[in-house]
């Protein structure tokens, strides 16, 4: 690893880099060292991606622009649609063109280095950053619910068939890793992490970390038996006949969060008006998406006006609109049709019961790196310390409350998990 290159492109001290890689595993360190340069989406050059509002911003946004970091997945839709529809500007904020990254390691590092100040990240990453890395940041809202799946080679019929195979996850600290290990445990399969070309026993499933954009090619050349990841990579594999969905994660954990909106804690305490404006814009974008799924697909697609992602329109359309219970029921991807959920949905409130259950499940999930900090975590304390729901509660009042998102007017719920 060329350390001088890391310093030049990431701006991190050696001590901070070693702490980060020690927490997130060797695979993260390699990714950061070799691929930390983000790509810029085409959205930055189209009229919707103007870095400045048409009118002079109010004092709310004069102090810093909104700098969004995201991966090319539908989980990022609220942040991106808020940009495309100029909802940030409507709140008196200045928004720079969103910055697209290829991996969770990259977007996390950029957030730590303050190159971006509003990100969507996997909910377990927020736990590891705040309590493992001791980085001061807060979850201020959910980005979406559901929206991920386990996609496998066409000849794999049941989860039991995953024995002896290598399966890719996007990050050790991910809802995907948690759900997958729950599914494997039910089948009596053992999780292992073996080097390339090592023999995998029939009762073992080898896990590897791959950036989402690399998963489809790995499945196509059969170097992996499947992957569990956010959309639209599952829909894309279906459309290209490269794989099929074995199970939707939302059919295992009903209406789970995957990505959440994460912000630096000093912004939530010292720039309250700025933070409120950001959250207002994201909540309004979520409400808009629910009523405009087709246009959302257009804006996110490489074929549409927004061009925020490299994905073709059909993959995004399938992600946002197709969840046929009969079709997916026959192949076992949907086992709880009575839950009445969508393939992906959008609502911003971070239910405390979810965070509590997330911490409990993380304690029994195999991840790379030092996990000692997890043992000391109290789920209820994490739910109140990690999350600041004050901004999203205020934002919800402006759009008609939880009812706007098809929810009861109640800021609590019971978690439903059925493997």
C-alpha positions as CSV (number, residue, x, y, z in Angstrom):
1,X,0.0,0.0,0.0
2,X,1.4,3.4,-1.0
3,X,0.8,5.5,2.1
4,X,1.7,8.8,0.4
5,X,-1.2,8.2,-2.1
6,X,-3.6,7.8,0.8
7,X,-2.6,11.0,2.4
8,X,-2.9,12.9,-0.8
9,X,-6.3,11.8,-1.8
10,X,-8.0,11.3,1.6
11,X,-6.4,13.9,3.8
12,X,-6.3,11.5,6.8
13,X,-3.5,11.2,9.3
14,X,-1.7,7.8,9.6
15,X,-3.1,7.4,13.1
16,X,-6.7,8.0,12.0
17,X,-6.3,5.7,9.0
18,X,-5.0,2.9,11.2
19,X,-7.8,3.3,13.6
20,X,-10.3,3.2,10.8
21,X,-8.8,0.1,9.2
22,X,-8.5,-1.6,12.5
23,X,-12.2,-1.1,13.1
24,X,-13.5,-2.0,9.6
25,X,-11.1,-4.8,8.7
26,X,-8.2,-5.3,6.3
27,X,-10.6,-5.3,3.3
28,X,-11.7,-1.8,4.1
29,X,-8.1,-0.6,4.3
30,X,-7.3,-2.0,0.9
31,X,-10.4,-0.4,-0.6
32,X,-9.5,3.0,0.9
33,X,-5.9,2.7,-0.2
34,X,-6.7,1.8,-3.8
35,X,-10.0,3.4,-4.5
36,X,-10.8,6.4,-2.4
37,X,-11.3,8.8,-5.3
38,X,-15.1,9.3,-5.8
39,X,-16.6,9.6,-9.1
40,X,-18.8,12.6,-10.0
41,X,-22.3,11.7,-11.3
42,X,-23.4,13.2,-14.5
43,X,-26.1,15.0,-12.5
44,X,-23.5,17.6,-11.6
45,X,-23.5,18.9,-15.2
46,X,-27.2,19.1,-15.9
47,X,-29.5,21.9,-15.0
48,X,-31.1,20.1,-12.0
49,X,-27.7,19.9,-10.4
50,X,-27.0,23.6,-9.9
51,X,-24.7,24.2,-6.9
52,X,-26.5,27.5,-6.1
53,X,-30.2,28.4,-5.8
54,X,-31.6,30.9,-8.2
55,X,-32.1,33.4,-5.4
56,X,-29.6,34.4,-2.7
57,X,-29.7,31.9,0.1
58,X,-31.0,33.0,3.5
59,X,-28.7,33.1,6.6
60,X,-29.8,29.5,7.3
61,X,-27.5,28.1,4.5
62,X,-24.9,30.9,4.2
63,X,-22.6,29.2,6.6
64,X,-22.0,26.0,4.7
65,X,-23.3,24.2,1.6
66,X,-25.0,20.8,1.7
67,X,-22.4,18.3,0.6
68,X,-24.0,14.9,-0.2
69,X,-22.1,11.7,-0.4
70,X,-23.9,8.6,-1.8
71,X,-23.6,5.2,-3.4
72,X,-25.5,4.5,-6.7
73,X,-28.3,2.6,-5.0
74,X,-32.0,3.5,-4.6
75,X,-31.4,3.9,-0.8
76,X,-30.0,7.3,-1.7
77,X,-33.1,8.4,-3.5
78,X,-34.4,10.9,-0.9
79,X,-31.1,12.8,-0.8
80,X,-30.9,12.9,-4.6
81,X,-34.5,13.7,-5.3
82,X,-34.3,16.6,-2.7
83,X,-31.4,17.9,-4.9
84,X,-33.1,17.3,-8.2
85,X,-36.4,19.0,-7.1
86,X,-34.5,21.8,-5.4
87,X,-36.0,21.1,-2.0
88,X,-32.7,22.2,-0.3
89,X,-32.9,25.5,-2.0
90,X,-36.5,25.9,-0.9
91,X,-35.2,25.7,2.7
92,X,-32.7,28.5,2.1
93,X,-29.8,26.2,1.7
94,X,-27.0,26.0,-0.9
95,X,-26.5,22.4,-2.3
96,X,-23.4,21.3,-4.1
97,X,-23.7,18.5,-6.8
98,X,-23.9,15.2,-4.9
99,X,-20.8,13.1,-5.0
100,X,-21.0,9.5,-6.0
101,X,-18.8,6.8,-4.4
102,X,-18.3,3.2,-5.3
103,X,-18.1,1.6,-1.9
104,X,-19.2,2.1,1.7
105,X,-15.5,2.3,2.7
106,X,-15.1,5.3,0.4
107,X,-18.2,7.3,1.5
108,X,-17.5,6.6,5.2
109,X,-13.9,7.8,4.8
110,X,-15.1,11.0,3.0
111,X,-17.6,11.6,5.8
112,X,-14.9,11.2,8.5
113,X,-12.6,13.6,6.6
114,X,-15.6,16.1,6.3
115,X,-15.4,16.1,2.5
116,X,-19.2,15.5,2.7
117,X,-21.6,16.5,5.5
118,X,-24.8,14.7,4.6
119,X,-24.6,11.0,3.8
120,X,-26.8,7.9,3.6
121,X,-25.0,5.0,5.2
122,X,-25.8,1.5,6.3
123,X,-27.4,1.7,9.8
124,X,-24.9,-0.7,11.4
125,X,-22.1,1.5,10.2
126,X,-23.4,4.3,12.4
127,X,-23.1,2.0,15.4
128,X,-19.5,1.1,14.6
129,X,-18.5,4.7,13.9
130,X,-20.0,6.2,17.0
131,X,-19.0,3.5,19.5
132,X,-16.1,1.7,17.9
133,X,-14.4,4.6,16.2
134,X,-15.9,7.1,18.8
135,X,-16.7,9.5,16.0
136,X,-19.2,12.2,17.0
137,X,-22.1,11.8,14.5
138,X,-25.9,11.3,14.7
139,X,-28.6,9.5,12.8
140,X,-31.2,12.2,12.1
141,X,-33.6,10.2,9.9
142,X,-34.2,7.0,8.0
143,X,-33.7,7.1,4.2
144,X,-36.1,4.3,3.3
145,X,-37.4,0.9,4.4
146,X,-36.7,-2.6,2.8
147,X,-35.1,-2.2,-0.6
148,X,-32.6,-5.1,-0.5
149,X,-32.5,-8.7,-1.5
150,X,-30.4,-11.9,-1.7
151,X,-29.7,-12.6,-5.4
152,X,-28.2,-15.9,-6.4
153,X,-27.3,-18.0,-9.5
154,X,-30.3,-19.4,-11.3
155,X,-29.7,-23.0,-10.3
156,X,-29.8,-22.3,-6.5
157,X,-33.3,-23.1,-5.3
158,X,-33.2,-22.7,-1.5
159,X,-31.0,-21.1,1.2
160,X,-29.8,-24.6,2.0
161,X,-28.2,-24.7,-1.4
162,X,-25.9,-21.9,-0.4
163,X,-23.7,-24.4,1.5
164,X,-20.3,-24.7,-0.1
165,X,-20.7,-21.3,-1.9
166,X,-19.2,-17.9,-1.5
167,X,-21.7,-15.0,-1.0
168,X,-20.9,-11.3,-1.2
169,X,-22.0,-8.7,1.3
170,X,-21.5,-5.0,0.8
171,X,-19.9,-4.4,4.2
172,X,-19.4,-6.3,7.4
173,X,-21.4,-3.7,9.3
174,X,-24.6,-3.9,7.2
175,X,-28.2,-5.0,7.5
176,X,-27.4,-7.4,4.7
177,X,-24.8,-9.3,6.7
178,X,-27.1,-9.4,9.7
179,X,-30.1,-10.7,7.7
180,X,-28.0,-13.2,5.7
181,X,-26.5,-14.7,8.8
182,X,-30.0,-15.1,10.4
183,X,-31.1,-17.0,7.2
184,X,-28.0,-19.2,7.2
185,X,-28.3,-19.9,10.9
186,X,-31.9,-21.2,10.4
187,X,-30.5,-23.6,7.7
188,X,-27.8,-24.9,10.0
189,X,-25.1,-23.4,7.8
190,X,-21.8,-22.0,9.3
191,X,-20.4,-18.7,8.3
192,X,-16.7,-18.7,7.4
193,X,-14.3,-16.3,5.8
194,X,-11.7,-18.1,3.8
195,X,-9.0,-16.9,1.3
196,X,-9.6,-17.2,-2.4
197,X,-9.5,-20.8,-3.8
198,X,-9.7,-22.3,-0.3
199,X,-12.0,-25.3,0.0
200,X,-15.5,-24.6,1.4
201,X,-17.3,-27.4,3.2
202,X,-20.9,-28.3,2.3
203,X,-22.2,-26.9,5.6
204,X,-20.2,-23.6,5.2
205,X,-20.9,-20.4,3.5
206,X,-17.9,-18.2,2.7
207,X,-18.6,-14.4,3.0
208,X,-16.6,-11.8,1.2
209,X,-17.0,-8.0,1.0
210,X,-17.5,-6.5,-2.5
211,X,-18.6,-3.0,-3.4
212,X,-22.1,-3.1,-4.8
213,X,-21.1,-2.2,-8.4
214,X,-18.7,-5.2,-8.5
215,X,-21.3,-7.8,-7.5
216,X,-23.0,-8.4,-10.8
217,X,-19.8,-9.2,-12.7
218,X,-18.7,-11.5,-9.9
219,X,-22.0,-13.3,-10.2
220,X,-21.8,-13.5,-14.0
221,X,-18.4,-15.1,-13.9
222,X,-19.6,-17.4,-11.1
223,X,-16.7,-16.4,-8.7
224,X,-19.5,-16.0,-6.2
225,X,-22.8,-17.9,-5.8
226,X,-24.8,-14.9,-4.9
227,X,-24.9,-11.5,-3.2
228,X,-27.1,-9.7,-0.8
229,X,-27.3,-5.9,-1.4
230,X,-29.5,-2.9,-2.0
231,X,-31.4,-2.3,-5.2
232,X,-31.3,-1.9,-8.1
233,X,-28.5,-4.5,-8.3
234,X,-31.0,-7.3,-7.6
235,X,-33.5,-6.0,-10.2
236,X,-30.6,-5.5,-12.7
237,X,-29.6,-9.2,-12.3
238,X,-33.2,-10.2,-12.9
239,X,-33.5,-8.1,-16.0
240,X,-30.2,-9.4,-17.5
241,X,-31.1,-13.1,-16.5
242,X,-27.9,-13.3,-14.5
243,X,-29.5,-14.2,-11.3
244,X,-32.8,-14.6,-9.3
245,X,-34.0,-13.3,-6.0
246,X,-33.9,-16.0,-3.3
247,X,-35.3,-13.7,-0.5
248,X,-36.2,-10.1,0.0
249,X,-34.7,-8.7,3.2
250,X,-37.9,-6.9,4.0
251,X,-39.7,-10.3,4.0
252,X,-37.3,-11.3,6.8
253,X,-37.4,-8.1,8.8
254,X,-40.6,-6.2,8.1
255,X,-40.0,-2.6,7.1
256,X,-36.4,-2.6,8.3
257,X,-34.2,0.4,7.7
258,X,-31.2,-0.2,5.6
259,X,-29.6,3.2,5.0
260,X,-30.1,6.2,7.4
261,X,-29.2,9.9,7.1
262,X,-26.0,10.5,9.1
263,X,-24.6,13.9,10.0
264,X,-21.8,15.3,12.1
265,X,-22.9,15.9,15.6
266,X,-21.5,19.4,15.7
267,X,-23.9,20.3,12.8
268,X,-26.8,19.0,14.8
269,X,-25.9,21.1,17.9
270,X,-24.2,24.2,16.4
271,X,-26.1,24.5,13.1
272,X,-29.6,23.6,14.2
273,X,-31.4,25.7,11.6
274,X,-29.2,24.3,8.9
275,X,-29.7,20.7,10.0
276,X,-33.5,21.3,10.2
277,X,-33.5,22.6,6.7
278,X,-31.6,19.5,5.4
279,X,-34.0,17.2,7.2
280,X,-37.1,19.1,6.0
281,X,-35.9,18.7,2.4
282,X,-35.2,15.0,2.7
283,X,-38.6,14.3,4.4
284,X,-40.4,16.3,1.6
285,X,-38.5,14.3,-1.0
286,X,-39.6,11.0,0.6
287,X,-43.2,12.1,0.5
288,X,-42.8,13.1,-3.1
289,X,-41.2,9.8,-4.1
290,X,-44.1,7.8,-2.7
291,X,-46.4,9.5,-5.1
292,X,-44.0,9.7,-8.1
293,X,-42.2,6.4,-8.4
294,X,-42.0,6.5,-12.2
295,X,-40.6,10.0,-12.3
296,X,-38.1,9.0,-9.5
297,X,-36.9,6.2,-11.6
298,X,-36.4,8.6,-14.5
299,X,-34.5,11.1,-12.5
300,X,-32.1,8.5,-11.0
301,X,-31.6,6.7,-14.3
302,X,-28.6,7.2,-16.6
303,X,-31.3,7.5,-19.3
304,X,-33.2,10.3,-17.7
305,X,-32.8,13.9,-16.9
306,X,-31.2,13.5,-13.5
307,X,-28.5,10.9,-14.3
308,X,-27.6,10.4,-10.7
309,X,-26.8,6.7,-11.1
310,X,-25.3,4.6,-13.9
311,X,-28.3,2.3,-13.9
312,X,-30.7,1.8,-16.9
313,X,-34.3,2.9,-16.4
314,X,-35.8,-0.7,-16.5
315,X,-33.8,-1.7,-13.4
316,X,-35.0,1.3,-11.4
317,X,-38.6,0.9,-12.6
318,X,-38.6,-2.7,-11.4
319,X,-37.1,-1.7,-8.1
320,X,-39.6,1.0,-7.4
321,X,-42.8,-0.6,-8.8
322,X,-42.5,-4.4,-9.0
323,X,-43.2,-6.7,-6.0
324,X,-45.5,-9.4,-7.4
325,X,-46.5,-11.6,-4.5
326,X,-47.5,-14.6,-6.8
327,X,-44.4,-14.5,-8.9
328,X,-42.0,-14.1,-6.0
329,X,-44.0,-16.4,-3.8
330,X,-43.4,-19.3,-6.1
331,X,-39.6,-18.9,-5.8
332,X,-39.7,-18.4,-2.1
333,X,-38.5,-14.7,-2.2
334,X,-41.8,-13.6,-0.5
335,X,-42.9,-15.8,2.4
336,X,-45.0,-13.2,4.2
337,X,-47.4,-11.7,1.6
338,X,-49.8,-10.7,4.4
339,X,-47.2,-8.2,5.6
340,X,-48.4,-5.8,2.9
341,X,-45.1,-4.2,2.3
342,X,-43.4,-2.7,-0.8
343,X,-40.2,-3.9,-2.4
344,X,-38.8,-0.5,-1.3
345,X,-40.6,2.2,0.6
346,X,-39.8,5.6,2.0
347,X,-40.5,7.0,5.5
348,X,-38.2,9.1,7.6
349,X,-38.9,8.3,11.3
350,X,-36.2,6.3,13.1
351,X,-38.1,4.0,15.3
352,X,-36.2,3.3,18.6
353,X,-37.3,-0.4,18.6
354,X,-35.4,-0.9,15.4
355,X,-32.2,0.6,16.7
356,X,-32.5,-1.6,19.9
357,X,-33.0,-4.8,17.8
358,X,-30.2,-3.8,15.5
359,X,-27.7,-3.6,18.4
360,X,-28.9,-7.0,19.8
361,X,-28.5,-8.7,16.4
362,X,-25.1,-7.1,15.8
363,X,-23.8,-8.7,19.0
364,X,-24.5,-12.2,17.5
365,X,-23.4,-11.4,13.9
366,X,-19.9,-12.3,12.7
367,X,-18.0,-9.2,11.5
368,X,-14.3,-8.4,10.8
369,X,-12.2,-6.4,13.1
370,X,-12.4,-5.6,16.9
371,X,-15.9,-6.1,18.2
372,X,-15.2,-5.7,21.9
373,X,-17.1,-2.4,21.9
374,X,-20.3,-4.2,20.8
375,X,-20.4,-6.2,24.0
376,X,-20.6,-3.1,26.2
377,X,-23.5,-1.5,24.3
378,X,-26.9,-1.2,25.9
379,X,-29.5,-1.3,23.1
380,X,-31.9,1.2,24.8
381,X,-29.1,3.6,25.5
382,X,-27.8,3.4,21.9
383,X,-31.3,4.1,20.6
384,X,-31.4,7.4,22.5
385,X,-27.8,8.4,22.1
386,X,-27.1,7.5,18.5
387,X,-30.3,9.0,17.1
388,X,-31.6,12.5,17.3
389,X,-35.2,12.4,16.1
390,X,-36.1,16.0,17.0
391,X,-35.4,17.3,13.5
392,X,-37.4,14.6,11.8
393,X,-40.4,15.1,14.2
394,X,-40.5,18.8,13.3
395,X,-40.2,18.0,9.6
396,X,-43.0,15.5,9.8
397,X,-45.3,18.2,11.1
398,X,-44.8,20.1,7.9
399,X,-46.0,17.3,5.6
400,X,-49.0,16.0,7.6
401,X,-47.3,13.6,10.1
402,X,-46.7,9.9,9.9
403,X,-50.0,9.4,8.2
404,X,-48.5,10.9,5.0
405,X,-46.3,7.8,4.9
406,X,-49.0,5.3,5.6
407,X,-48.2,4.9,9.3
408,X,-50.2,5.3,12.4
409,X,-49.7,8.5,14.4
410,X,-47.5,6.7,16.9
411,X,-43.7,7.1,17.3
412,X,-43.3,3.5,18.4
413,X,-43.7,0.0,16.9
414,X,-42.9,-3.6,17.5
415,X,-40.2,-5.2,15.4
416,X,-41.3,-8.2,13.2
417,X,-38.6,-10.7,12.2
418,X,-39.5,-14.0,10.7
419,X,-36.8,-15.9,8.9
